[in-house]
Structures are given as structure tokens and as C-alpha cells.
């Protein structure tokens, strides 16, 4: 998982919460597929077709949990055609 803030490296990729725990702001394709109840290939297709936004970090696709939450709520940020 990609972490943002606290134990910082040059990319500022870790964040430590007020309780001292490191919190995660992204999930993997596998984790997103479990959350959405679809296959990993479906999540990859959704990213490819721009239904869901993902980012590539060190060769792996990461999905922002806030964007995934918005997607689940129906707020994809895309204009209706």
C-alpha cells in the first residue's frame, strides 16, 4: 500500500496519524476488486476505460481510497454524455 506523510522518504510517501499509526490512502487493484465485488481484470478495464482513476507507482497500479469512495457513491467526476 502507498502511505502518505510521517516516516518520510524523498517522495514524501508516509503519513503518521495522531494515534501514531501509519494510515493508507490508496489500495491495490486486488483490494479495489474486493471492495467493488468484481474481478481484478474488471478493475483494470475500468481504469483503462477511464471509469475509475488509478495511478502507476513503481510499476504497480494504485487507486485512491477517496476516489474509490466517490465512485461507490456515484460521483465519478465525469460528465454525462
C-alpha positions as CSV (number, residue, x, y, z in Angstrom):
1,X,0.0,0.0,0.0
2,X,1.1,3.6,-0.6
3,X,1.3,5.6,2.5
4,X,1.4,9.4,2.6
5,X,3.3,11.6,5.3
6,X,5.3,10.5,8.8
7,X,8.4,8.4,8.1
8,X,9.2,10.4,5.0
9,X,11.3,9.5,2.1
10,X,12.2,11.7,-0.9
11,X,8.7,11.2,-2.3
12,X,7.0,12.1,1.0
13,X,5.2,8.8,0.9
14,X,4.3,8.1,4.5
15,X,1.9,9.7,7.0
16,X,1.5,9.1,10.7
17,X,-1.8,9.6,12.3
18,X,-2.5,11.3,15.6
19,X,-2.6,7.9,17.3
20,X,0.9,7.0,16.0
21,X,-0.3,4.6,13.4
22,X,0.5,4.9,9.7
23,X,-2.6,5.3,7.6
24,X,-3.1,4.2,4.0
25,X,-4.6,6.5,1.3
26,X,-4.6,4.1,-1.6
27,X,-5.4,0.5,-2.4
28,X,-4.2,-2.1,-4.9
29,X,-6.2,-3.4,-7.9
30,X,-6.8,-6.6,-5.8
31,X,-8.1,-4.7,-2.9
32,X,-10.3,-2.5,-5.1
33,X,-11.8,-5.6,-6.8
34,X,-12.8,-7.0,-3.4
35,X,-14.3,-3.6,-2.3
36,X,-16.2,-3.4,-5.6
37,X,-17.1,-7.1,-5.8
38,X,-15.7,-7.5,-9.3
39,X,-12.6,-9.2,-10.7
40,X,-9.2,-7.7,-10.9
41,X,-9.4,-7.6,-14.7
42,X,-12.6,-5.7,-14.4
43,X,-10.9,-3.1,-12.2
44,X,-8.0,-2.8,-14.8
45,X,-10.6,-2.4,-17.6
46,X,-12.4,0.3,-15.6
47,X,-9.1,2.2,-15.2
48,X,-8.2,1.7,-18.9
49,X,-11.7,2.9,-20.0
50,X,-11.5,5.8,-17.5
51,X,-14.5,4.7,-15.5
52,X,-12.2,4.7,-12.4
53,X,-9.0,6.6,-11.9
54,X,-5.8,4.9,-11.0
55,X,-2.1,5.8,-10.8
56,X,1.0,3.9,-11.5
57,X,3.6,3.9,-8.7
58,X,6.8,1.9,-9.1
59,X,5.2,-0.3,-11.8
60,X,2.0,-1.0,-9.8
61,X,-1.4,0.5,-10.1
62,X,-2.8,2.3,-7.0
63,X,-6.3,3.6,-6.5
64,X,-7.0,6.5,-4.2
65,X,-9.5,5.4,-1.5
66,X,-11.2,8.8,-1.7
67,X,-11.7,8.4,-5.4
68,X,-12.9,4.8,-4.9
69,X,-15.4,6.1,-2.3
70,X,-16.6,8.7,-4.7
71,X,-17.0,6.0,-7.4
72,X,-19.1,3.9,-5.0
73,X,-21.3,6.9,-4.2
74,X,-21.8,7.5,-7.9
75,X,-19.7,10.7,-8.0
76,X,-17.3,9.7,-10.8
77,X,-16.5,13.3,-11.7
78,X,-17.2,12.6,-15.3
79,X,-19.8,14.5,-17.4
80,X,-22.8,12.5,-18.6
81,X,-22.7,12.1,-22.4
